Amino acid sequence: EVQLLESGGGLVQPGGSLRLSCAASGFTFSLYAMSWVRQAPGKGLEWVSGISGNGLSPYQPDSVKGRFTVSRDNSKNTLYLQMNSLSAEDTATYYCARVPGAGVFFDYWGQGTLVTVSS
Amino acid sequence: QSVLTQPPSVSGAPGQRVTISCTGSSSNFGAGYDVHWYRQLPGTAPKLLIFGNNNRPSGVPDRFSGSKSGTSASLAITGLQGDDEADYYCQSYDYSLSAWVFGGGTKLTVL
């Protein structure tokens, strides 16, 4: 059974940093691209980062480029999201999601971890 | 403002058929990128409902179907049930943004 378990969320002050983790199990992690998708309270979904299976090709939208860094450790079956220079607009639940094969969609999602940026 | 446009809400009575529209542009649907749909029950993570325009993952009943034509797509749900109440999101890829994009979401209410 595919399982994705995020951790690392919490309360952080504006301008601060946070690193999220996503532990994967139930599939061969290195064979799949992975992504992070966030959802602000009461709002819709926003893709914020993706990375290829071998970790050599990270990609992000312009909205977070330069502030967010996605990485992975295939030996630990873990996906990471390093977030810097956080602002209130980054307050959201962050989900990790699996990208199947050559698809451009997300077939499995974690339960999410809440990041709150506030003083 | 989402790249893909969905109605904020739709409703229907139990047993009825409802559709949810998703309007894109020449840089996503019009460029040939597929539409995918997710369902999000209150307080839970999104779950894949339809992929590749009209394919259902294992376990998704055939009451759910999708279509895409030109720069528009839609999700149809037949035989509405109470537990279909949820938020529904469409998603695609936009080459001008080099980003995966979502619709703003549609809240389905079963009357």
Contacts between the chains, C-beta under 8 A, distances in Angstrom:
chain1	res1	chain2	res2	distance
A	35	B	100	7.2
A	37	B	46	7.8
A	44	B	2	6.4
A	44	B	89	6.6
A	44	B	102	5.9
A	44	B	103	7.2
A	44	B	104	4.8
A	44	B	105	4.5
A	45	B	38	7.6
A	45	B	46	6.6
A	45	B	89	5.6
A	45	B	91	7.6
A	45	B	102	4.4
A	45	B	105	7.3
A	46	B	102	6.8
A	47	B	99	6.1
A	47	B	100	4.2
A	47	B	101	7.1
A	47	B	102	7.1
A	50	B	100	7.3
A	59	B	98	7.2
A	61	B	97	6.7
A	61	B	98	7.6
A	61	B	99	4.3
A	62	B	97	7.7
A	62	B	99	8.0
A	95	B	45	5.8
A	95	B	46	7.3
A	103	B	51	6.7
A	103	B	52	7.5
A	104	B	33	6.9
A	104	B	34	7.3
A	104	B	36	8.0
A	104	B	92	7.6
A	104	B	93	4.5
A	104	B	100	6.4
A	105	B	34	7.7
A	105	B	36	3.9
A	105	B	48	6.8
A	105	B	51	5.1
A	105	B	52	7.8
A	105	B	91	6.2
A	105	B	100	8.0
A	106	B	36	7.9
A	106	B	38	7.7
A	106	B	46	7.7
A	106	B	48	6.6
A	106	B	91	7.7
A	107	B	48	5.2
A	107	B	51	7.2
A	107	B	57	6.8
A	108	B	48	7.6
A	109	B	45	4.4
A	109	B	46	5.6
A	109	B	47	6.8
A	109	B	48	8.0
A	110	B	45	6.5
A	111	B	44	7.7
A	111	B	45	5.4
A	112	B	45	5.6
